[in-house]
Amino acid sequence: MKRRSFVKACGAGVSCAALATSLPHALSEAAATLRRYPRVQLVNGNGQPIKASALSAGKQWVFAYPFKATPAFLINLQTPVEPVSGLLTETGEPYEWPGGVGTTKTVVAYSAICAHKLAHPTPSLSYISYRPARAGESHSAGFITCCAENSRYDPARGAAVINGPARQPLATILLEHDTQTDALFAVGTVGGEVFNRFFDEFSPRLQLEYPNGDAMALSNSQVVATPLETYSDNIMGC
């Protein structure tokens, strides 16, 4: 599996101007880290469109985006979340996070690949997961925690690093919400991607899991979002 150059903001046949007008205003100044990928609808295991209002609060789902082998989290937080500015990639590129989507502004999505040593959900095991807030905790949105090296991210602030060795937030998966149908679509990413590292690091395993060589194929049309507890046999706690 060879390393490849990934789609940038002005790639995939979409101009920067067109992309900026289709996404929240806060993202129009984040072109350096804004990348457009295919518009993909999120569906359940039965192939039915996922409705934002039907997602249980405090729950998490896993779906493949923007590539067939790269897992992402879909999370319905307990409370609405607003846009956040001032986030930085590991190389110091600033960007803004657009906040939650859906009628209640509580639905968010992030790459499920830890920005430190690339721990991610697999069918057998997941070291990284979203933990909703427990009774008495001041942080009502909970945390995304990677138990491999104890990095914690804030899902209500663009997955900003709270503590641990990670040097940048998890990459945001940009969501589009159809207000008429309540459907959800993944349309791109913003922030620091680690997909090059992921494909380099796990090349031998991915060759076995994707014998047709399509691990780096872009997700297309529809992707299934599966509850993490169904997707992974073991979810590690720490």
Backbone as a ProteinNet text record, in pm:
[ID]
protein_1_A
[PRIMARY]
MKRRSFVKACGAGVSCAALATSLPHALSEAAATLRRYPRVQLVNGNGQPIKASALSAGKQWVFAYPFKATPAFLINLQTPVEPVSGLLTETGEPYEWPGGVGTTKTVVAYSAICAHKLAHPTPSLSYISYRPARAGESHSAGFITCCAENSRYDPARGAAVINGPARQPLATILLEHDTQTDALFAVGTVGGEVFNRFFDEFSPRLQLEYPNGDAMALSNSQVVATPLETYSDNIMGC
[TERTIARY]
84.4	0	87.9	78	164	100	185.8	140.3	84.3	-19.4	-82	-109.2	-135.1	-175.1	-325.9	-377.9	-520.4	-587.9	-720.3	-799.5	-790.2	-765.4	-755.8	-885.5	-889.3	-1012.1	-1058.1	-965.4	-1003.3	-1002.4	-995.6	-993.4	-1131.5	-1136.7	-1259.9	-1360.2	-1310	-1399.2	-1480.4	-1443.2	-1517	-1426.4	-1471.6	-1389.5	-1393.9	-1290	-1288.4	-1407.9	-1445	-1557	-1686.9	-1707.9	-1830.8	-1836.4	-1723	-1719.7	-1747.9	-1689.2	-1707.5	-1853	-1926.4	-2065.3	-2155.9	-2109.8	-2195.8	-2174.8	-2077.9	-2046	-2058.9	-2062.9	-2077.8	-1974	-2012.6	-1923.5	-1791.2	-1795.1	-1673.2	-1564.9	-1605.9	-1508	-1447.9	-1503.3	-1455	-1311.4	-1264.5	-1128.2	-1034.3	-1083.3	-1003.5	-959.8	-939.7	-913.8	-790.6	-693	-570	-595	-696.5	-722.6	-858	-926.7	-1059.8	-1047.4	-1103.7	-1093.3	-1231.5	-1261.2	-1389.8	-1374.4	-1460.1	-1465.7	-1606.2	-1630.8	-1765.4	-1873.1	-1987.2	-2103.5	-2166.6	-2162.8	-2204.4	-2315	-2424.9	-2534.8	-2510.9	-2543.9	-2531.5	-2661.3	-2648.3	-2764.3	-2741.9	-2849.9	-2837	-2810.9	-2806.2	-2775	-2876.1	-2995.7	-3099.8	-3101.7	-3004.7	-2998.5	-3092.1	-3153.9	-3245.1	-3169.5	-3205.3	-3135.4	-3142	-3029.1	-3025.7	-3081.8	-3175.2	-3235.2	-3163.6	-3124.8	-3052.4	-3133.1	-3263.4	-3347.7	-3370.5	-3338.9	-3360	-3236.4	-3124.7	-3002	-3012.2	-2988.8	-2998.4	-2888.4	-2924.7	-2827	-2724.1	-2598.4	-2491.8	-2442.6	-2486.6	-2446.1	-2347.3	-2278.2	-2178.9	-2194.8	-2165.5	-2171.7	-2041.3	-2006.6	-1885.7	-1926.8	-1864.5	-1887.1	-1755.5	-1743.5	-1619.4	-1621.7	-1528.1	-1519.7	-1386.6	-1321.5	-1361.2	-1318.8	-1246.3	-1202.1	-1266.1	-1267.9	-1334	-1271.5	-1142.8	-1073.4	-1055.4	-1103.8	-1080.7	-1208.5	-1211.4	-1332.4	-1352.4	-1478.2	-1514.8	-1624	-1632.4	-1737	-1849.2	-1971.6	-2090.4	-2144.7	-2159.9	-2197	-2310.1	-2409.6	-2512.2	-2483.1	-2431.2	-2394.4	-2519.5	-2500.6	-2613.2	-2667.3	-2581.3	-2620.1	-2578.5	-2645.6	-2606.5	-2464	-2393.2	-2255.2	-2239.4	-2176	-2156.9	-2019.2	-1999.2	-1868.9	-1756.5	-1636.7	-1518.3	-1406.8	-1340.9	-1228.6	-1098.5	-988.3	-858.4	-799.1	-854.8	-794.4	-671.1	-573.9	-450	-418	-368.1	-316.4	-178.3	-122.3	10.5	116.4	97.1	194.6	163.4	63.5	33.3	-64.7	-132.7	-232.1	-360.8	-409.6	-532.5	-656.6	-760.5	-887.5	-1002.2	-1121.8	-1241.1	-1330.6	-1396.5	-1485.7	-1629.4	-1712.9	-1844.9	-1952.1	-1925.1	-2025.1	-2115.4	-2218.8	-2308.2	-2409.6	-2467.5	-2570.7	-2698.4	-2802.7	-2933	-3014.6	-3140.7	-3226.8	-3185.7	-3123.4	-3079.9	-2931.6	-2860.1	-2717.1	-2633.5	-2668.6	-2597.3	-2520.1	-2533.8	-2473	-2338.3	-2233.9	-2098.3	-2035.7	-1928.6	-1856.7	-1708.1	-1627	-1481.3	-1416.9	-1297.8	-1218.4	-1197.2	-1211.3	-1192.5	-1050	-958	-817.4	-744.9	-693.6	-627	-511	-498.3	-395.1	-254.9	-242.4	-109.5	-49.5	-91.9	-36.5	-138	-241.6	-335.1	-422.3	-441.5	-535.8	-673.6	-749.7	-877.8	-965.2	-1094.6	-1183	-1159.8	-1156.5	-1155.4	-1265.3	-1304.3	-1408.8	-1374.3	-1247.3	-1209.7	-1188.6	-1147.5	-1106.7	-1109.5	-1144.9	-1134.4	-1075.9	-961.2	-900.7	-956.4	-1024.4	-1074.6	-1226.8	-1288.9	-1435.1	-1481.9	-1608.1	-1671.9	-1731.4	-1706.5	-1762.4	-1855.7	-1986.2	-2075.7	-2048.1	-2087.9	-2063.4	-2136.1	-2069.8	-2130.7	-2196.5	-2281.5	-2351.1	-2250	-2268.8	-2181.3	-2063.6	-2034.9	-1922.7	-1962.2	-1869.6	-1897.4	-1898.6	-1827.8	-1819.1	-1935.9	-2044	-2168	-2162.2	-2064.7	-2057.8	-1980.3	-1914	-1834	-1700.5	-1633.6	-1499.4	-1484.3	-1393.5	-1343.8	-1208	-1194.6	-1074	-1005.9	-874	-794.3	-714.5	-746.6	-680.8	-543.7	-505.8	-374.1	-263.3	-279.6	-177.3	-239.8	-369.1	-440.2	-450.7	-482.4	-517	-668.1	-707.6	-850.4	-883.5	-997.8	-1042	-1179.9	-1205	-1331.8	-1424.7	-1528	-1614.8	-1700.6	-1712.2	-1791	-1708.7	-1577.6	-1488.2	-1398.2	-1460.6	-1383.8	-1285.5	-1311.5	-1220.1	-1083.2	-1081.2	-956.2	-895.4	-762.9	-694.4	-710.4	-760.6	-774.5	-646.8	-599.7	-471.3	-421.4	-297.4	-237.1	-138.5	-76.3	33.2	-9.3	-137.5	-179.8	-146.3	-100.9	-54.8	-154.4	-266.4	-367.1	-503.3	-611.8	-745.2	-764.6	-865.5	-908.4	-959.7	-936.7	-990.2	-1143.1	-1202.8	-1348.7	-1401.7	-1506.1	-1581	-1695.3	-1696	-1799.4	-1931.5	-2036.1	-2168.6	-2260	-2344.5	-2450.6	-2583.8	-2670.3	-2801.2	-2909	-2990.7	-3102.3	-3221	-3256.3	-3362	-3499.4	-3519	-3648.2	-3666.9	-3560.3	-3571.4	-3508.2	-3430.9	-3358	-3243	-3205.6	-3097.4	-2961.8	-2858.3	-2722	-2629.5	-2539.8	-2442.8	-2304.2	-2203.2	-2063.5	-2015.4	-1946.8	-1909.3	-1761.3	-1685.2	-1544.8	-1482.6	-1365.3	-1296.6	-1239.6	-1214.1	-1140.6	-1051.2	-933.5	-836.9	-724.9	-645.5	-528.8	-562.7	-544.8	-568.1	-444.3	-466.7	-355.9	-368.3	-439.9	-467.3	-341.5	-248.7	-122.6	-51.5	-38.3	27.1	-48.2	-179.3	-261.8	-237.3	-240.2	-221.6	-78.7	19.9	157.4	175.5	124.4	144.3	76	-44.6	-124.4	-135.2	-42.1	-45.7	-55	28.5	19.4	-117.6	-172.8	-303.8	-413.7	-406.6	-509.4	-506.5	-388.3	-380.2	-455	-452.4	-526.1	-676	-712.8	-854.2	-922.6	-844.5	-899.1	-820.1	-842.8	-763.2	-779.6	-886.6	-905.9	-828.8	-758.7	-677.5	-755.8	-877.9	-961.4	-969.7	-873	-874.1	-872.3	-802.2	-791.8	-895.8	-991.6	-1099.9	-1187.9	-1234.5	-1320.6	-1457.1	-1511.6	-1648.8	-1739.1	-1845.3	-1926.1	-2073.9	-2154.7	-2300.1	-2360.8	-2341.5	-2395.9	-2293.9	-2293	-2213	-2298.4	-2274.9	-2350.8	-2285.2	-2364.6	-2318.6	-2367.3	-2272.2	-2300.1	-2266.8	-2351.4	-2314.9	-2179.7	-2094.4	-1960.6	-1965.7	-2061	-2068.5	-2103.7	-2160.8	-2186.6	-2068.5	-2004.3	-1891.6	-1770.5	-1739.4	-1620.2	-1660.9	-1594.8	-1624.8	-1584	-1475	-1423.9	-1394.8	-1453	-1426.6	-1349.3	-1225.2	-1137.4	-1176.1	-1165.7	-1185.9	-1055.3	-1044.1	-922	-955.2
-119	0	124	203.5	320.3	442.2	526.3	653.3	738	814.6	893.7	1034.4	1123.1	1259.2	1261.8	1320.7	1318.9	1444.8	1437.6	1545.6	1670	1784	1911.6	1990.8	2108.5	2188.3	2221.3	2249.7	2289.6	2171.8	2049.4	1931.4	1874.4	1754.1	1678.7	1755.4	1843	1914.7	2024.2	2067.1	2170.8	2291.6	2407.6	2527.7	2573.2	2648.3	2701.8	2791.7	2872.7	2964.5	2888.8	2783.3	2705.4	2635.9	2584.3	2515.1	2612.4	2731.7	2828.1	2869.7	2878.4	2920.7	2809.5	2683.6	2572.7	2530.4	2591.7	2555.4	2678.2	2657.9	2772	2880	3005.6	3119.2	3105.3	3044.5	3032.2	2954.6	2870.2	2787.6	2857	2969.3	3033.5	3082.1	3100.2	3145.4	3030.1	2907.4	2791.6	2708.3	2772.3	2697.2	2608.5	2647.1	2569.2	2429	2412.3	2279.8	2225.1	2293.9	2251.3	2163.4	2044.6	1951	1898.5	1902	1853.8	1709.5	1621.6	1482.1	1453.6	1336	1308.5	1326.3	1376.2	1391.2	1253.6	1205.9	1068.5	1069.4	1002.2	997.2	889.9	919.7	824	744.9	612.7	524.5	424.5	359	255.8	119.8	16.6	-116.5	-171.7	-115.4	-158.4	-74.3	16.8	100.6	219.5	245.9	359.2	483.5	600.7	723.7	748.2	788.7	824.6	965	979.2	1108.6	1168.5	1294	1359	1357.1	1380	1387.1	1251.3	1143.7	1009.4	953.2	1026.2	978.6	997	891.6	897.4	985.3	1073.1	1162.6	1083	1123.8	1058.3	929.2	898.6	775.5	805.7	700.5	715.2	604.7	640.2	546.6	555.8	449.5	446	432.9	514.6	502.9	528.5	481.2	492.6	620.4	712.2	837.3	906.3	968.2	981.1	863.6	767.5	650.3	525.6	419.5	296.4	239.7	265.2	206.3	303.4	427	525.1	546.3	499.6	511.5	652.6	688.8	818.3	797.3	891.3	888.7	984.9	939.5	1024.1	1025	1143.9	1154.1	1255.5	1219.6	1314.9	1354.6	1475.9	1523.7	1558.7	1578.1	1607.2	1748.2	1841.2	1981.8	2040.8	2148.6	2215.3	2269.5	2270.2	2320	2421.8	2533.8	2644.5	2635.6	2710.8	2712.1	2756.2	2707.8	2739	2785.1	2894.9	2945.2	2921.6	2942.2	2935	2796.7	2697.5	2563.8	2561	2474.6	2465.7	2320.9	2300.2	2169.1	2152.3	2034.1	2008.5	2099	2138.6	2225.8	2374.1	2404.9	2543.5	2613.1	2539.3	2600.7	2626.5	2749.9	2779.5	2740.3	2703.8	2676.6	2693.6	2698.4	2713.6	2590.8	2556.3	2440.8	2490.8	2430.7	2487.1	2457.9	2373.9	2344.4	2228.7	2207.6	2094.7	2121.2	2012.5	2023.6	1958.5	1962.4	1913.2	2026.6	2003.5	2109.2	2152.7	2062	2095.2	2130.8	2125	2158.5	2073.7	1946.7	1857.2	1745.9	1733.5	1622.3	1665.6	1588.5	1618.2	1491.3	1509.1	1393.4	1425	1325	1339.6	1212.4	1228.1	1109.5	1032.1	900.5	815.3	762.9	825.7	787.4	885.2	835.8	922.3	995.8	1124.2	1206.7	1176.8	1093.1	1062.9	940.8	820.3	698.6	620.6	690.2	637.9	522.9	509.1	409.2	439.5	334.9	353.6	230	243.9	127.8	23.2	-101.7	-214.9	-310.8	-406	-499.6	-577.3	-599.3	-676	-589.8	-463.2	-383.7	-234.2	-152.9	-7.7	52.2	117.2	189.5	330.8	377.8	514.4	512.5	599.1	604.2	732.6	762.7	877.3	833.7	911.7	884.5	999.2	976.1	1084.3	1124	1244.1	1294.6	1210.3	1189.6	1117.4	1215.2	1163.5	1248.1	1324.4	1454.5	1537	1596.4	1550.6	1607.1	1743.2	1837	1973.1	1982.8	1892.7	1897.4	1817.5	1885.4	1817.5	1742.5	1775.4	1711.5	1580.3	1547.3	1426.2	1442.6	1329.9	1332.5	1221.5	1243.5	1134.8	1096.8	973.3	928.9	815.9	827.1	719.3	654.8	532.3	462.5	408.1	415.7	365.5	448.1	581.4	669.9	779.8	764.1	857.5	999.3	1012	1142.3	1162.1	1283.2	1314.2	1436.7	1429.2	1534	1584.2	1711.7	1774.8	1777.7	1693.5	1689.3	1813.9	1895.9	2019.3	2138.2	2116.7	2225.3	2178.2	2113.3	2070.4	1960.3	1878.8	1770.7	1824.9	1944.4	2001.9	1910.7	1906.4	1820.7	1878.9	1798.3	1839.5	1807	1684.8	1644.6	1519.6	1482.3	1366.7	1408.4	1310.5	1340.9	1387.2	1379	1422.1	1569.6	1604.4	1740.5	1821.8	1763.8	1838.1	1773.2	1847.1	1787.8	1674.7	1594.1	1498.8	1578.4	1527.4	1593.8	1591.8	1703.4	1712.8	1655.6	1574.6	1533.8	1633.1	1706.3	1806.8	1740.2	1778	1722.1	1826.1	1779.7	1862	1804.4	1889.6	1845.6	1896.7	1804.8	1842.2	1874.8	2001.2	2042.1	1988.9	1956.1	1905.5	1758.4	1679.3	1534.7	1489.7	1578.6	1547.8	1450.7	1430.9	1338.9	1403.8	1319.5	1365.4	1318.4	1408.6	1377.7	1421	1338.1	1376.7	1438.7	1554.5	1626	1662.2	1646.4	1682.7	1680.2	1739.2	1746.1	1885.3	1918.7	2039.2	2007	2066.6	2036.4	1948.4	1896.6	1817.5	1672.2	1629.3	1489.4	1405	1276.8	1183.8	1061.9	1078.5	963.5	909.6	996.6	947.8	855.2	900.3	819.7	689.6	696.7	578.5	472.2	512.3	414	360.6	442.4	394.4	295.1	331.6	251.4	115.9	111.8	-10.8	-78.7	-47.2	-103.4	-256	-330.4	-477	-530.7	-476.6	-523.9	-487.7	-366.7	-322.7	-402.5	-447.6	-531.8	-662.6	-715	-837.5	-812.5	-700.4	-670.2	-623.6	-565.5	-515.4	-577.3	-706.4	-776	-717.2	-641	-578.7	-447.9	-410.9	-290.4	-160.9	-166.1	-46.5	19	-7.4	55.7	207.3	259.7	403.7	457.8	372.3	421	515.2	620.6	715.7	655	684.7	645.9	712.5	642.6	692.2	666.5	761.8	752	737	619.5	593	515.9	542	462.6	428.6	311	264.3	313.7	372.8	412.3	307.8	248.3	137.5	177.8	147.3	176.3	114.2	187.8	137.4	4.1	-13.5	-139.6	-257.4	-229.4	-334.1	-351.6	-240.7	-242.9	-313.2	-286	-343.1	-440.7	-556.2	-657.5	-609.2	-532.3	-484.9	-335.3	-260.1	-117	-95.5	-54.4	-43.1	75.5	56.6	165	203.6	328.5	373.3	487.6
0	0	0	-104.2	-117.4	-53.8	-1.1	53	-61.1	-31	-136.3	-87.6	-181.1	-146.3	-137.1	-29.8	-5.7	-58.2	-70	-127	-39.7	-98.8	-27.8	-47	14.2	12.5	-128.2	-218.7	-353.7	-449.3	-397.1	-481.4	-501.5	-556.2	-577	-661.6	-749.8	-839.6	-773.4	-653	-582.4	-563.4	-603.7	-585.9	-442	-400.1	-264.5	-241.1	-340	-322.8	-301.7	-381.5	-367.6	-232.9	-188.6	-60	52.9	48.2	155.5	169.8	58.1	66.5	115.7	110.9	151.3	295.5	363.2	499.8	589.7	723.1	814.1	790.3	816.3	791.3	864.8	984.1	1063.6	990.5	893.5	824.2	703	661.3	540.2	553.6	678.2	701	736.7	722.3	763.4	644.4	527.8	405	414.5	495.9	504.3	557.1	640.8	697.9	655.3	566.5	522	398.7	403.9	292.7	257.5	130.8	81.2	35	84.9	41.9	-9.5	-65.4	-116.5	-9.6	-52.2	36.4	54.2	177	206.1	311.5	283.6	379.1	484.1	609.3	717.7	729.9	732.7	742.5	854.5	897.9	1000.6	937.7	1020.1	970	873.1	870.7	777.4	650.1	639.2	521.1	524.1	638.3	649.9	693.3	640.3	678	828.3	884.7	1026.2	1042.4	1134.8	1165.4	1286.5	1274.4	1384.1	1512.8	1503	1622.7	1687	1614.7	1668.3	1737.6	1732.8	1797.3	1948.3	2022	2167.5	2224.8	2316	2378.1	2457.6	2445.7	2519.5	2457	2334.5	2267.4	2154.5	2107.6	2000.9	1898	1774.6	1663.3	1585.7	1513.5	1431.6	1284.8	1199.6	1055.9	983.1	861.9	784.6	701.7	730.6	655.7	688.6	592.4	452.5	364.6	422.9	348.7	408.7	331.6	376.4	502.9	525.4	640.5	756	744.5	851.6	932.7	1057.8	1139.7	1193.6	1211.4	1268	1371.2	1465.5	1567.4	1531.3	1549	1546.2	1688.2	1746.4	1887.9	1903.6	1982.5	2021.9	2165.9	2184.3	2316.8	2398.4	2525.4	2613.4	2594.5	2552.1	2543.8	2408.4	2364.6	2239.3	2249.3	2137.2	2136.1	2023.3	2056.8	1964.3	1897.6	1788.2	1721.1	1815.2	1785.4	1866.2	1773.8	1809.1	1730.3	1806.4	1737.5	1803.1	1817.3	1749.7	1753.9	1664.2	1699.7	1624	1589.4	1468.1	1433	1496.4	1485.4	1542.3	1481.5	1357.2	1290.6	1309.4	1392.9	1425.2	1333.5	1246.3	1158.4	1236.9	1238.5	1311.9	1232	1302.2	1235.2	1334.2	1280.8	1362.1	1346.8	1455.2	1457.6	1447.3	1360.9	1333.8	1437.6	1538.1	1639.1	1600.4	1681.3	1659.2	1549.3	1497.9	1394.6	1445.9	1363.2	1404.4	1465	1485.5	1538.6	1678.6	1754	1889.8	1896.8	1783.7	1777	1872.8	1885.6	1977.3	1906	1775.3	1701.9	1644.6	1674	1627.4	1570.8	1495.3	1441.5	1434.4	1467.4	1466.1	1411.6	1359	1328.7	1457.9	1451.4	1569.1	1578.8	1506.2	1510.4	1602.3	1713.8	1810.8	1744.7	1774.3	1711.4	1762	1866.9	1921.2	1852.4	1894.2	1834.5	1752.6	1708.2	1607.9	1657.1	1787.6	1837.5	1779.1	1744.7	1678.2	1699.4	1682.6	1699.7	1591.6	1632.5	1541.6	1587.1	1504.3	1547.5	1673.9	1699.8	1818.1	1942.2	1923.9	2039.9	2006.5	2106.4	2090.2	2216.9	2202.4	2314	2326.5	2222	2222.3	2216.6	2296.1	2298.5	2363.6	2341.5	2405.7	2538	2642.2	2774.3	2812.8	2818.4	2861.4	3005.3	3039.1	3174	3277.5	3389.3	3500.5	3596.7	3679.5	3776.7	3861.8	3871.7	3953.5	3880	3756.9	3681.9	3625.3	3630.7	3584.2	3431.8	3365.2	3219.3	3161.9	3127.6	3091.6	2959.5	2873.4	2742.4	2744.1	2854.6	2859.2	2789	2761.5	2704.5	2600.7	2505.8	2421.6	2478.7	2522.4	2592.6	2516.2	2499.8	2442.2	2554.3	2587	2697.2	2659.3	2531.8	2492.4	2556.3	2555.5	2612.5	2699.6	2729.9	2819.6	2766.2	2638.1	2582.8	2597.1	2635.1	2646.5	2562.1	2495.4	2405	2447.4	2418.2	2454.5	2332.8	2327.5	2209.5	2192.5	2297.1	2289	2243	2222.6	2179	2064.8	1967	1851.1	1879.3	1982.7	2024.8	2063.1	2122.6	2171.9	2278.2	2283.2	2380.1	2520.7	2613.1	2753	2829.1	2812.4	2870.8	2800.1	2830.4	2765.6	2657.6	2591.9	2498.8	2359.8	2324.9	2191.7	2170.1	2050.4	2021.2	1939.4	1905.8	1832.3	1854.3	1827.4	1838.9	1738.4	1763.9	1661.7	1542.3	1422.5	1303.9	1309.8	1275.5	1271.6	1141.1	1149.2	1031.6	1016.1	907.2	885.1	848.7	918.7	896.2	833.6	746.2	687.9	733.9	785.5	833.8	739.3	686.7	600.7	690.5	698.6	791.3	751.2	624.9	580.2	613.1	596.2	618.8	749.5	815	938.9	913.2	786.9	752.4	776.6	790.3	814.9	702.8	662.8	558.7	605.8	580.6	600.7	470.6	479.2	357.4	349.2	458.6	454.7	592.6	605	734	754.9	880.1	913.5	1032.5	1036.3	1141.5	1089.4	1180.8	1143.5	1116.2	992.9	956.6	988.2	1018.1	1041.8	950	839.6	753.5	686	645.4	587.8	686.1	809.8	913.1	935.8	938.4	961.8	855.4	729.2	622.7	619.3	652.7	659.6	774.6	891.5	1012.2	1004.3	950.2	953.4	817.4	728.2	593.7	590.2	665.2	657.8	698.7	806.7	852.1	752.5	697.6	605.1	475.3	435.7	316.6	336.5	459.5	488.9	499.2	560.9	580.8	452.7	361.6	235.3	119.7	93	-9.7	-149.6	-171.8	-302.9	-315.5	-208.7	-212.8	-205.8	-147.9	-146.8	-8.9	78.5	210.5	198.7	94.7	75.9	-21.4	-58.9	-143.7	-62.7	-125.3	-56.4	-28.5	89.1	118.5	15.3	-21.5	-132.2	-108.8	-139.3	-140.1	-0.9	61.2	194.1	277.6	409	501.3	622.6	676	791.3	919.3	1006.9	1140.2	1239.3	1312.3	1403	1545.9	1644	1783.1	1816.3	1887.5	1917.4	1989.2	2080.2	2154.5	2064.5	1948.7	1850.1	1756.2	1723	1630.2	1689.9	1817.4	1883.7	1993.6	1995.4	2099.3	2237.7	2244.7	2374.1	2367.2	2460.2	2469.3	2599.7	2585.6	2701.5	2788.2	2917.4	3012.9	3076.9	3123.8	3190.8	3285.3
[MASK]
++++++++++++++++++++++++++++++++++++++++++++++++++++++++++++++++++++++++++++++++++++++++++++++++++++++++++++++++++++++++++++++++++++++++++++++++++++++++++++++++++++++++++++++++++++++++++++++++++++++++++++++++++++++++++++++++++++++++++++++

